[in-house]
Amino acid sequence: MSSGKPRWLEVALGILTGIGGFLEAGSLATAVQAGASYRFQLGWALVLGAVCLAALAEMAGRFAAISQHTVLDAIRDRFGFRFYALLAGISLFVIYLVLASELGGVALALQLATGASFRWWALLVAVVSWLALWKGSFSFIENGVGVLGLVTAAFLVAALVLHPPWGDVARGLLPSLPTEQPAHYWFTAVSIIGASISPYLVVFYSSGAIEGGWDVSHLGINRLTAGVGMSFGATVALGALIVAAMIFHPLDLQVDRYEQIALLLPEVFGRTGFWLFVASLAIACFGAGLELALSAAYTVGQGLGWRWSKDQAPAADARFSTVYTLLLPLAALPIALGLDPLKVTLFSMALTAASLPLIVLPFLVLMNDRMYVREYGNGWAGNLTVAVITLLAGVVAVVAIPLQLLGGS
């Protein structure tokens, strides 16, 4: 089945979605913290995350186009309902925390714009997000918010304006051991990877391919979307790291509040930079929040065999719509109660990295199962690359999270 769009438009919108949707709360916060604390030294974590994300996105789109199954639907069929239920429970908990951080990011942007505390904005942001999901089509969510999110490219422009030492930036793209604060270094590294390779993106991407009616003719579009879109998004995140390294690192500023991050772009663009940051944070977090809420509904609906589709009227798939209707206010609650959005963001990103093997490794099994992918399965190089990155991120996260929580250095 084809979505009926001109093919060139599908390519353009797919790339714009990848570019605009990459720099959300987790990617922004972890990149800025990395630059402020370790200058360019953690650039390698962004590269690693981008490579793995592009590979997983391409696999998820290819799997859906060939098998006409979403990833979660196939995991339930291949590994049984009990395994799916375990995976879904962990995934929903991680989605809940990340969604709270994204709603908190939008609320923080509104606080910066108006002066009213983020706590008062949290539930309103949840209601507006619900209205967008209730009334908007999948194309609106996938493309409209993504195109608006191109404003995040301001970080890349700022990095170029600051003329960083490109030799040092290049050296930071190669993995290196920390010279100080090893627990915090590894915690930041796995948080960057977790922000880049969120399991919900695999769920959302494969579900979107089914929503769009992808088939074997879409494999080229899928490769272009995954490769170019995600790579450019990682470049924007690298821009945020460079700007923080140039502005915050010389001041020995430890970033522990979003309000500090808001100082970055004004240093380059003046007052206009402040509004660019507010727009970047609000739009990117809003778009990511919509994707997360939908991913939760996909996770539940696909596993339980419900009718699911964002393009169906809510009355036609009421149970699917009920999931995001209940989840959004629940996710806004910690922010409304005053929990620091940045702390929620950083912890949820590290927890995401720890949970990666649970969905990625079964997915790799599916990508080599000819019953689903026929002759379009993975090669050994793709399997090895994704498996190694995923396992390393999971192991390091399990070690780094308790050390960081215990205040280790």
N, C-alpha and C positions, 0 to 999 in steps of 0.2 A: 504494500500500500504506500502511496506517496502522499506527502503533505500538501501537494498542489502549489507550493511556492516556486517561483523561478529559481533555478539552481544557484545562480550567482548571488541571489539574495540570501539563500540559506548559508552560503559560505561567509558572506559579509557579516550577517547577524551573528553567526556562530563565533567568529573571531572577536567581534565587539563584545559579546557576552563573556568570553574568556578574559579579555583585557579589563573590562569594567568591573567584573565580579571578583577579581583576585584579591585586591587590597582591602580586606575587611578588618574588623577589630583585632583579631588574633594576629594576622600578618603584619599589620601596622605596629601594634604594641611590641611584638617580639623583635621586629626588625629595628625599631628605634632603640629598644633596650640593648640590643646587641651592639649597635653602633656607639651608643653612649658609654657602654662599659668596656668594650673590647675593640673599639675602632673598627677596622675592616676585617678583623681576624675571623669572624663568623660568617663571612660571605659564602664560604663553602656549604654551610647548612642550607642556605637559600637555594644554591645550585642543586644540591642533592634532593631537596624537596621538590623543586621544579621538574627535575628529570623524572622522579618517581610519579609525580602528579600527572605529567603529560602521558607517561606510559599507561598509568591506570585509567585515565580518561579515555585514551584511544582504545584500550582493551574493553572498557565498559560499553562504549559506543559500538564497537565491532561485535561484541557478544550479543547485544540487544538486536542489532541489525540482522545478524545471521540466524540466531536462535529464536527470535521473537519472544524472548523471555527477559524479564528484568533480572538483575543479579540476585536479589533476595528471593524472588520466586523460584529461581533455579536452585539456590542453596537449600531451600526448604524441600524441594523435590529430590535433590541429590543426596542430602545428608540427613533428612528426616526432620520431623516437626520439633523434637526435643532440642536438637542442636540449633535450629532456627530460633526457638524460644529463648535459649540462653544468649545467643548472639543479639537478638532483638532487644532483650532486657538491658544488656550492657550498652548497646548502641543508643537506645532511647535515653538512658541516663546521661551519656556523653552529649547527645543532641540537646538535652534539657539545659545542661550547664553552658554549652556554647551559645545556645539561643539566648539565655539570660545575659551573656556577655555582649551579644550583638544588640539586643534591646537596650542594654546599658550604654552602649556606644552611641546610639541615636539619642538617648536621653541626655548624655553628656554634651553632645553637639548642640542640643536645644538649650541646655544650661549656659553654654558659652555664648550662644546667640542672644539669650534673653536675660540672663542673670538669675532666673528661677532655678531652684535646686533640681538636680536630675531625679530626685525621688518623686517629685510631683509630676514628672513627665512620663514615668515608666508605664503606668497603666494606659495612658493615652496613646503611647507608641504602640502598645499591644493591640489596642482597639483599631487604630489606623491600619496596622499590619493585617489584622483579621478582615477588615473591609476590603483591602487590596486583594486578599486571597478569595474572599467570598464573591466579589464582583468581577475581578480581573481574569482574563484568559491566561493560559500557560504562556502564550507568546508575549503577552505584556510583561509577565514576571521574568521570562528568560531574556528578552531583548530590550524592553523599555528601560528597566532599571539598570541593566548592563550598559547601555549606551550612555545614560546619565552618569554612570560611574566612571566614565573616561576622565572626569575631572581629577581623579586620583593621579593621573599622569603629571600633575603639578610637582609631585615629589621627584620625578625623573628630571624634569626641567630644572628644578632647584639644584639637583646634584650636578648637572652640567654647568650651571651658572657659577657654582662654587669652585670649579676647577680643582678637583681633588688630585692627589698624587696617584696617577693611574697605575704606576708600578706597584705601590702598596695595595691598591684595590685588587689588582690581579693576583698578588701573592695571597691575599685573603681568600681567594677562591679555591685554594688548595688546603686540604685538611691539616690542622696543626693542633698540638697539645696546648693546654692553657699554661700560662706562666704564673697566674695567681687565681685565687678563688675557684678551684676546680669544680666544686659542687654547683656553684652558680653558673659557671661556664657551660657545663653539660646540661643543666636544667634549661638554660636559655637556648642551647642548641636543639634539644629535643622539642622545646616549645615552638621553635621556628619550623621544624619538620612537621610537628603536629598541626600547626596552623596551615601548612601547605598541603598536607596529604590527609585531610579530614575524611574519614570513611563515609560521611553523609554525601560527599561529592560523587562517590561511585554510585550510590543509590540514586541520587538526583539525576546524574548524567544518563544512566541506563534507563531510568523511568522517562526522562525527557525524550530519549530516542524512540521509545515505544509510543509516547504521546505524539511525536512528530511523524509516525509512520515510516521510520527508517527501514531500508532493506539493503541488499547487497550493493545497490547502486550508490549508496551513501557512504561507502567506505573511504573514498577520497576526501569527501567533505569532513568526515570524522577525523582523519589524520591531520588535515589542515587546521581544524578547530582546536584539537588537542595540542598539537605541536606549536603552532604560531601563537594562538591565544594564550595558552598557559605560560609559554616562555616569555612573552611580552609582559604578562602580569608579574612574573618573578622579577623581571627587570625593573618594574615600577617599585616593587618591594625593596630591591637592592638600592634604588634611588633613595628611599626613606632611610635605609641603613647608612648610606654615604652622608646624607645631610646631617644625621644625628652624630656621626663620627666627626664631622667637620665643625659642628657648632657645640654639641654637648660634651664630647670627650675632653676637649681642652679645659673645660670648666670643671671637670671631674664631677659632673652632675649625674646622680643615680636617679633614673626615671622611675617614679613610683606613683604618678598621677597622670591622667590624661591631660589635665590642664597644662602640664609641662610640655607635652608633645605639641600642644597648640602654639608654642613659641617658635617652632622650627620654621615654618613657611614665612611668617612675618619678618624673620631675619633676612630673608632673600627678597621677598616681594612687598615688604611694607604692610600697610593695613589690608591691602588686597589679599595678602598671604593668609591673614587670619580667616577671612571669609572662604578662601579656597580650602583651608583645613576643615572648617565647619561643614562645608558642603561635601568634601571628600568623606569625612567620618560619617555624616548622616546618611548619605546615599549608599555608600558601600555597606555599612552595617544594616541598613534597611533591606537592601537586596539580599544579603546573606541571611538575614532573619527570615525572609519569605522562603528561601530555599530550605532552610533548616526545618521550618514548620511543615512544609510540604514533605520533606524527607521523612519526618516522623509519621505523617499520615501514610506515605508509601510503605514504610517499614511495617506498620500494623496491618494495613489493608492487603498488601501483597501476601504476607505470611498467613493471614487468616482467610484468604480466598474471597475477600470482599470485591465488589465492583469499585474500581478506583480510576479516576481520571480528573485532572484539574479542569479540563474543558467540558465536563459534564456539569449540568446545573446542580447546585448543592442538594436539592431535593431528590435528584436522581441517584446520588451516592451519599446519602445522609451520614452513614457511619464514618466514611472517609473524611467528610467535612467536620464531623464532631471531634475528631482527633486534634486537628489544629485549633479548633474553637476552644477546647479545654486547655491545650498546652500553652497557648500564648499568654493568658493571664497568670497561669502558674509560673511561667518563666519570668514574668515581669515582677512577681512578688518579692524575690530577694533584693532586686534593685529598688523597689518602692520602700522596702524596709531599711535601706541605707547601706547595703553591702557594697563595698568598693568595686565598681565595674572593672577596673584594671586588674585587681587581684583575682576576680572571677575569671577574667580572660586568660591570664597567664597560667593559672592552675588548670583550666579546662583544656588549654592547648597541650600541656604536658600529659594530661590524662588521655587526650586523643591519641597522642603518639604511643602511649602504653597499650591502647586498645587496637592499634592497627593490625597486628598479626591475626586477630580473631576473624576479621572479614577478608583481609587481603590473601591470606594463605588458602582458605577454601575457594576463593575466587580464582586463584591460579590453577587449582585443580580443575575447575570448570572450563578454564581457557584451554585446557589440554584434553578435554573430553569431546571426542568426535561426534558423540550423540547430539551435542549442542552446537558445536562450532564447525563441524565437518572438516573441510580442508583448510579452514581459516584459523586454525589454532596458533598458539604461541610458538616461537622458536626458543631454543635453550637459553640464548643470551638475554632475551626479555624476561624470561622466568627467573633467571639467576639474579639479574639486576634488581628487580622489584623485591624478590624474596630476601636478599641480603640487606637492602636498605630498610625494609620493614622490620626484620628481626633485630637489626642493630638499634633502630629507633625504639622498639619495644623494650629491649633489654636495658638500654641506657636510661630510658624513662623510669623503669621500675627501680633502678638504683638511684637516679638523681632526684626523684620526687621526695622520698623520705629524707634524704640528706638536706635538700633545700628547706623542707618544712621544719627540720630540726635546727636550722640555722647554720648548717655546715658551710665551710669555706674551702 
